[in-house]
Amino acid sequence: MPGAGRGDERVAMRYYRGAVIVLALVFVGVGVTMLAVTARAGGGLLGFLLGGLFVALGVGRLTLLRKAGS
């Protein structure tokens, strides 16, 4: 039947979006932590670069998810 199982798809999509949000926030958290640890240790190009990339990855994923939802 057409339309059968659409409730299951909506539930699955809700779980998917939730998992994407959690993972993106984890990436932001890891990036911020890397930046803080690198700064506290006196700096280092690689630590700042990777920390910034992790933050950018998480923020970018959240932005893409938000734009896809609207």
Biopython code that builds the backbone (N, CA, C, O; Angstrom):
import numpy as np
from Bio.PDB.StructureBuilder import StructureBuilder

atoms = [
    (1, "MET", "N", (0.831, -1.180, 0.000)),
    (1, "MET", "CA", (0.000, 0.000, 0.000)),
    (1, "MET", "C", (0.875, 1.241, 0.000)),
    (1, "MET", "O", (1.883, 1.305, 0.703)),
    (2, "PRO", "N", (0.479, 2.223, -0.794)),
    (2, "PRO", "CA", (1.226, 3.478, -0.768)),
    (2, "PRO", "C", (1.100, 4.157, 0.598)),
    (2, "PRO", "O", (0.017, 4.204, 1.180)),
    (3, "GLY", "N", (2.178, 4.660, 1.081)),
    (3, "GLY", "CA", (2.158, 5.373, 2.365)),
    (3, "GLY", "C", (2.362, 4.486, 3.575)),
    (3, "GLY", "O", (2.484, 4.984, 4.694)),
    (4, "ALA", "N", (2.400, 3.177, 3.370)),
    (4, "ALA", "CA", (2.589, 2.279, 4.507)),
    (4, "ALA", "C", (4.017, 2.392, 5.018)),
    (4, "ALA", "O", (4.966, 2.422, 4.235)),
    (5, "GLY", "N", (4.159, 2.453, 6.321)),
    (5, "GLY", "CA", (5.479, 2.499, 6.915)),
    (5, "GLY", "C", (6.083, 3.887, 7.021)),
    (5, "GLY", "O", (7.240, 4.020, 7.419)),
    (6, "ARG", "N", (5.334, 4.919, 6.678)),
    (6, "ARG", "CA", (5.888, 6.271, 6.752)),
    (6, "ARG", "C", (6.157, 6.698, 8.182)),
    (6, "ARG", "O", (7.056, 7.504, 8.424)),
    (7, "GLY", "N", (5.410, 6.186, 9.116)),
    (7, "GLY", "CA", (5.671, 6.510, 10.514)),
    (7, "GLY", "C", (7.018, 5.976, 10.955)),
    (7, "GLY", "O", (7.737, 6.617, 11.721)),
    (8, "ASP", "N", (7.353, 4.778, 10.456)),
    (8, "ASP", "CA", (8.657, 4.191, 10.763)),
    (8, "ASP", "C", (9.779, 5.028, 10.168)),
    (8, "ASP", "O", (10.826, 5.195, 10.793)),
    (9, "GLU", "N", (9.571, 5.550, 8.976)),
    (9, "GLU", "CA", (10.589, 6.392, 8.341)),
    (9, "GLU", "C", (10.795, 7.675, 9.123)),
    (9, "GLU", "O", (11.927, 8.133, 9.278)),
    (10, "ARG", "N", (9.727, 8.253, 9.612)),
    (10, "ARG", "CA", (9.843, 9.487, 10.399)),
    (10, "ARG", "C", (10.590, 9.240, 11.702)),
    (10, "ARG", "O", (11.417, 10.054, 12.113)),
    (11, "VAL", "N", (10.300, 8.126, 12.345)),
    (11, "VAL", "CA", (10.998, 7.792, 13.593)),
    (11, "VAL", "C", (12.481, 7.563, 13.306)),
    (11, "VAL", "O", (13.341, 8.042, 14.045)),
    (12, "ALA", "N", (12.773, 6.834, 12.236)),
    (12, "ALA", "CA", (14.167, 6.576, 11.873)),
    (12, "ALA", "C", (14.890, 7.881, 11.555)),
    (12, "ALA", "O", (16.043, 8.058, 11.946)),
    (13, "MET", "N", (14.232, 8.785, 10.856)),
    (13, "MET", "CA", (14.842, 10.068, 10.520)),
    (13, "MET", "C", (15.088, 10.903, 11.777)),
    (13, "MET", "O", (16.093, 11.607, 11.872)),
    (14, "ARG", "N", (14.179, 10.822, 12.728)),
    (14, "ARG", "CA", (14.356, 11.552, 13.984)),
    (14, "ARG", "C", (15.576, 11.024, 14.739)),
    (14, "ARG", "O", (16.351, 11.810, 15.284)),
    (15, "TYR", "N", (15.752, 9.702, 14.777)),
    (15, "TYR", "CA", (16.932, 9.106, 15.422)),
    (15, "TYR", "C", (18.214, 9.481, 14.669)),
    (15, "TYR", "O", (19.242, 9.770, 15.281)),
    (16, "TYR", "N", (18.139, 9.472, 13.347)),
    (16, "TYR", "CA", (19.300, 9.843, 12.538)),
    (16, "TYR", "C", (19.721, 11.282, 12.820)),
    (16, "TYR", "O", (20.899, 11.560, 13.045)),
    (17, "ARG", "N", (18.752, 12.190, 12.807)),
    (17, "ARG", "CA", (19.067, 13.598, 13.073)),
    (17, "ARG", "C", (19.643, 13.768, 14.475)),
    (17, "ARG", "O", (20.580, 14.542, 14.674)),
    (18, "GLY", "N", (19.093, 13.057, 15.432)),
    (18, "GLY", "CA", (19.608, 13.133, 16.796)),
    (18, "GLY", "C", (21.039, 12.630, 16.881)),
    (18, "GLY", "O", (21.871, 13.225, 17.566)),
    (19, "ALA", "N", (21.329, 11.533, 16.187)),
    (19, "ALA", "CA", (22.685, 10.986, 16.190)),
    (19, "ALA", "C", (23.666, 11.938, 15.513)),
    (19, "ALA", "O", (24.803, 12.084, 15.961)),
    (20, "VAL", "N", (23.232, 12.578, 14.443)),
    (20, "VAL", "CA", (24.095, 13.541, 13.752)),
    (20, "VAL", "C", (24.390, 14.732, 14.652)),
    (20, "VAL", "O", (25.520, 15.219, 14.690)),
    (21, "ILE", "N", (23.385, 15.200, 15.373)),
    (21, "ILE", "CA", (23.584, 16.334, 16.282)),
    (21, "ILE", "C", (24.564, 15.959, 17.392)),
    (21, "ILE", "O", (25.476, 16.722, 17.707)),
    (22, "VAL", "N", (24.371, 14.786, 17.977)),
    (22, "VAL", "CA", (25.262, 14.354, 19.057)),
    (22, "VAL", "C", (26.694, 14.227, 18.545)),
    (22, "VAL", "O", (27.625, 14.696, 19.200)),
    (23, "LEU", "N", (26.883, 13.605, 17.397)),
    (23, "LEU", "CA", (28.223, 13.427, 16.846)),
    (23, "LEU", "C", (28.870, 14.778, 16.513)),
    (23, "LEU", "O", (30.058, 14.976, 16.764)),
    (24, "ALA", "N", (28.096, 15.695, 15.954)),
    (24, "ALA", "CA", (28.632, 17.020, 15.641)),
    (24, "ALA", "C", (29.053, 17.748, 16.912)),
    (24, "ALA", "O", (30.096, 18.400, 16.936)),
    (25, "LEU", "N", (28.256, 17.643, 17.959)),
    (25, "LEU", "CA", (28.623, 18.285, 19.221)),
    (25, "LEU", "C", (29.857, 17.638, 19.839)),
    (25, "LEU", "O", (30.666, 18.320, 20.469)),
    (26, "VAL", "N", (30.006, 16.333, 19.665)),
    (26, "VAL", "CA", (31.213, 15.653, 20.142)),
    (26, "VAL", "C", (32.438, 16.187, 19.397)),
    (26, "VAL", "O", (33.475, 16.441, 20.009)),
    (27, "PHE", "N", (32.322, 16.354, 18.090)),
    (27, "PHE", "CA", (33.432, 16.910, 17.316)),
    (27, "PHE", "C", (33.795, 18.316, 17.787)),
    (27, "PHE", "O", (34.976, 18.635, 17.932)),
    (28, "VAL", "N", (32.799, 19.149, 18.024)),
    (28, "VAL", "CA", (33.068, 20.496, 18.532)),
    (28, "VAL", "C", (33.754, 20.413, 19.893)),
    (28, "VAL", "O", (34.717, 21.135, 20.150)),
    (29, "GLY", "N", (33.264, 19.539, 20.756)),
    (29, "GLY", "CA", (33.871, 19.386, 22.079)),
    (29, "GLY", "C", (35.312, 18.918, 22.014)),
    (29, "GLY", "O", (36.167, 19.416, 22.747)),
    (30, "VAL", "N", (35.583, 17.958, 21.134)),
    (30, "VAL", "CA", (36.955, 17.470, 20.969)),
    (30, "VAL", "C", (37.849, 18.600, 20.448)),
    (30, "VAL", "O", (38.982, 18.761, 20.904)),
    (31, "GLY", "N", (37.340, 19.371, 19.503)),
    (31, "GLY", "CA", (38.119, 20.468, 18.948)),
    (31, "GLY", "C", (38.432, 21.537, 19.980)),
    (31, "GLY", "O", (39.566, 22.010, 20.064)),
    (32, "VAL", "N", (37.435, 21.920, 20.764)),
    (32, "VAL", "CA", (37.649, 22.925, 21.804)),
    (32, "VAL", "C", (38.642, 22.398, 22.841)),
    (32, "VAL", "O", (39.513, 23.134, 23.305)),
    (33, "THR", "N", (38.509, 21.148, 23.193)),
    (33, "THR", "CA", (39.445, 20.549, 24.155)),
    (33, "THR", "C", (40.868, 20.544, 23.597)),
    (33, "THR", "O", (41.818, 20.867, 24.310)),
    (34, "MET", "N", (41.010, 20.181, 22.338)),
    (34, "MET", "CA", (42.338, 20.192, 21.727)),
    (34, "MET", "C", (42.931, 21.599, 21.722)),
    (34, "MET", "O", (44.118, 21.772, 21.996)),
    (35, "LEU", "N", (42.113, 22.600, 21.415)),
    (35, "LEU", "CA", (42.600, 23.978, 21.422)),
    (35, "LEU", "C", (43.037, 24.397, 22.822)),
    (35, "LEU", "O", (44.079, 25.031, 22.989)),
    (36, "ALA", "N", (42.242, 24.043, 23.820)),
    (36, "ALA", "CA", (42.567, 24.426, 25.200)),
    (36, "ALA", "C", (43.835, 23.727, 25.681)),
    (36, "ALA", "O", (44.696, 24.354, 26.298)),
    (37, "VAL", "N", (43.950, 22.446, 25.403)),
    (37, "VAL", "CA", (45.138, 21.696, 25.837)),
    (37, "VAL", "C", (46.378, 22.222, 25.117)),
    (37, "VAL", "O", (47.437, 22.366, 25.728)),
    (38, "THR", "N", (46.250, 22.505, 23.837)),
    (38, "THR", "CA", (47.383, 23.026, 23.079)),
    (38, "THR", "C", (47.812, 24.390, 23.615)),
    (38, "THR", "O", (49.004, 24.650, 23.777)),
    (39, "ALA", "N", (46.847, 25.253, 23.886)),
    (39, "ALA", "CA", (47.176, 26.580, 24.414)),
    (39, "ALA", "C", (47.827, 26.466, 25.793)),
    (39, "ALA", "O", (48.780, 27.183, 26.097)),
    (40, "ARG", "N", (47.316, 25.581, 26.605)),
    (40, "ARG", "CA", (47.867, 25.424, 27.957)),
    (40, "ARG", "C", (49.290, 24.861, 27.924)),
    (40, "ARG", "O", (50.112, 25.179, 28.783)),
    (41, "ALA", "N", (49.567, 24.034, 26.939)),
    (41, "ALA", "CA", (50.891, 23.435, 26.827)),
    (41, "ALA", "C", (51.893, 24.374, 26.162)),
    (41, "ALA", "O", (53.057, 24.014, 25.985)),
    (42, "GLY", "N", (51.463, 25.539, 25.804)),
    (42, "GLY", "CA", (52.392, 26.500, 25.220)),
    (42, "GLY", "C", (52.279, 26.643, 23.719)),
    (42, "GLY", "O", (53.075, 27.347, 23.099)),
    (43, "GLY", "N", (51.313, 25.991, 23.139)),
    (43, "GLY", "CA", (51.075, 26.146, 21.708)),
    (43, "GLY", "C", (51.771, 25.094, 20.876)),
    (43, "GLY", "O", (52.659, 24.377, 21.337)),
    (44, "GLY", "N", (51.349, 25.032, 19.677)),
    (44, "GLY", "CA", (51.887, 24.079, 18.703)),
    (44, "GLY", "C", (50.981, 24.137, 17.490)),
    (44, "GLY", "O", (49.760, 24.039, 17.613)),
    (45, "LEU", "N", (51.569, 24.295, 16.336)),
    (45, "LEU", "CA", (50.788, 24.492, 15.122)),
    (45, "LEU", "C", (49.826, 23.334, 14.859)),
    (45, "LEU", "O", (48.664, 23.557, 14.518)),
    (46, "LEU", "N", (50.298, 22.117, 15.013)),
    (46, "LEU", "CA", (49.456, 20.958, 14.710)),
    (46, "LEU", "C", (48.241, 20.880, 15.636)),
    (46, "LEU", "O", (47.135, 20.582, 15.183)),
    (47, "GLY", "N", (48.439, 21.144, 16.922)),
    (47, "GLY", "CA", (47.322, 21.113, 17.870)),
    (47, "GLY", "C", (46.270, 22.151, 17.552)),
    (47, "GLY", "O", (45.074, 21.863, 17.593)),
    (48, "PHE", "N", (46.713, 23.369, 17.233)),
    (48, "PHE", "CA", (45.761, 24.423, 16.881)),
    (48, "PHE", "C", (45.053, 24.118, 15.563)),
    (48, "PHE", "O", (43.854, 24.357, 15.424)),
    (49, "LEU", "N", (45.798, 23.594, 14.610)),
    (49, "LEU", "CA", (45.220, 23.266, 13.310)),
    (49, "LEU", "C", (44.165, 22.169, 13.435)),
    (49, "LEU", "O", (43.052, 22.314, 12.928)),
    (50, "LEU", "N", (44.510, 21.082, 14.103)),
    (50, "LEU", "CA", (43.555, 19.976, 14.253)),
    (50, "LEU", "C", (42.361, 20.373, 15.106)),
    (50, "LEU", "O", (41.225, 20.007, 14.804)),
    (51, "GLY", "N", (42.619, 21.124, 16.176)),
    (51, "GLY", "CA", (41.509, 21.592, 17.009)),
    (51, "GLY", "C", (40.542, 22.457, 16.221)),
    (51, "GLY", "O", (39.326, 22.288, 16.314)),
    (52, "GLY", "N", (41.085, 23.383, 15.448)),
    (52, "GLY", "CA", (40.231, 24.234, 14.616)),
    (52, "GLY", "C", (39.469, 23.451, 13.569)),
    (52, "GLY", "O", (38.311, 23.754, 13.282)),
    (53, "LEU", "N", (40.111, 22.446, 12.997)),
    (53, "LEU", "CA", (39.431, 21.619, 11.995)),
    (53, "LEU", "C", (38.290, 20.803, 12.610)),
    (53, "LEU", "O", (37.234, 20.650, 11.997)),
    (54, "PHE", "N", (38.504, 20.283, 13.815)),
    (54, "PHE", "CA", (37.432, 19.546, 14.483)),
    (54, "PHE", "C", (36.245, 20.458, 14.786)),
    (54, "PHE", "O", (35.093, 20.072, 14.587)),
    (55, "VAL", "N", (36.528, 21.662, 15.265)),
    (55, "VAL", "CA", (35.443, 22.617, 15.538)),
    (55, "VAL", "C", (34.710, 22.946, 14.241)),
    (55, "VAL", "O", (33.480, 22.950, 14.203)),
    (56, "ALA", "N", (35.466, 23.221, 13.177)),
    (56, "ALA", "CA", (34.849, 23.547, 11.895)),
    (56, "ALA", "C", (34.014, 22.386, 11.358)),
    (56, "ALA", "O", (32.944, 22.601, 10.788)),
    (57, "LEU", "N", (34.495, 21.170, 11.536)),
    (57, "LEU", "CA", (33.747, 19.987, 11.092)),
    (57, "LEU", "C", (32.404, 19.883, 11.817)),
    (57, "LEU", "O", (31.368, 19.671, 11.188)),
    (58, "GLY", "N", (32.428, 20.032, 13.131)),
    (58, "GLY", "CA", (31.187, 19.937, 13.898)),
    (58, "GLY", "C", (30.208, 21.043, 13.566)),
    (58, "GLY", "O", (29.018, 20.791, 13.381)),
    (59, "VAL", "N", (30.704, 22.271, 13.489)),
    (59, "VAL", "CA", (29.827, 23.411, 13.171)),
    (59, "VAL", "C", (29.293, 23.282, 11.750)),
    (59, "VAL", "O", (28.125, 23.574, 11.493)),
    (60, "GLY", "N", (30.142, 22.847, 10.836)),
    (60, "GLY", "CA", (29.689, 22.665, 9.451)),
    (60, "GLY", "C", (28.605, 21.613, 9.338)),
    (60, "GLY", "O", (27.643, 21.790, 8.590)),
    (61, "ARG", "N", (28.746, 20.529, 10.066)),
    (61, "ARG", "CA", (27.727, 19.462, 10.016)),
    (61, "ARG", "C", (26.406, 19.938, 10.595)),
    (61, "ARG", "O", (25.340, 19.626, 10.064)),
    (62, "LEU", "N", (26.476, 20.698, 11.693)),
    (62, "LEU", "CA", (25.252, 21.256, 12.268)),
    (62, "LEU", "C", (24.591, 22.239, 11.304)),
    (62, "LEU", "O", (23.366, 22.274, 11.189)),
    (63, "THR", "N", (25.397, 23.027, 10.620)),
    (63, "THR", "CA", (24.860, 23.985, 9.653)),
    (63, "THR", "C", (24.177, 23.264, 8.493)),
    (63, "THR", "O", (23.084, 23.647, 8.077)),
    (64, "LEU", "N", (24.824, 22.221, 7.971)),
    (64, "LEU", "CA", (24.217, 21.460, 6.876)),
    (64, "LEU", "C", (22.914, 20.800, 7.307)),
    (64, "LEU", "O", (21.946, 20.776, 6.547)),
    (65, "LEU", "N", (22.888, 20.274, 8.509)),
    (65, "LEU", "CA", (21.671, 19.634, 9.004)),
    (65, "LEU", "C", (20.544, 20.653, 9.147)),
    (65, "LEU", "O", (19.389, 20.374, 8.822)),
    (66, "ARG", "N", (20.897, 21.823, 9.635)),
    (66, "ARG", "CA", (19.885, 22.877, 9.822)),
    (66, "ARG", "C", (19.328, 23.352, 8.474)),
    (66, "ARG", "O", (18.121, 23.551, 8.333)),
    (67, "LYS", "N", (20.214, 23.534, 7.486)),
    (67, "LYS", "CA", (19.759, 23.994, 6.159)),
    (67, "LYS", "C", (18.927, 22.919, 5.456)),
    (67, "LYS", "O", (17.990, 23.244, 4.727)),
    (68, "ALA", "N", (19.255, 21.664, 5.666)),
    (68, "ALA", "CA", (18.498, 20.578, 5.033)),
    (68, "ALA", "C", (17.107, 20.451, 5.657)),
    (68, "ALA", "O", (16.166, 20.015, 4.995)),
    (69, "GLY", "N", (16.980, 20.830, 6.919)),
    (69, "GLY", "CA", (15.695, 20.710, 7.606)),
    (69, "GLY", "C", (14.731, 21.834, 7.277)),
    (69, "GLY", "O", (13.527, 21.699, 7.492)),
    (70, "SER", "N", (15.253, 22.967, 6.747)),
    (70, "SER", "CA", (14.344, 24.085, 6.481)),
    (70, "SER", "C", (13.949, 24.193, 5.049)),
    (70, "SER", "O", (13.187, 25.089, 4.684)),
]
sb = StructureBuilder()
sb.init_structure("model")
sb.init_model(0)
sb.init_chain("A")
sb.init_seg("    ")
for serial, (resi, resn, name, xyz) in enumerate(atoms, 1):
    if name == "N":
        sb.init_residue(resn, " ", resi, " ")
    sb.init_atom(name, np.array(xyz, "f"), 0.0, 1.0, " ", f" {name:<3s}", serial, name[0])
structure = sb.get_structure()
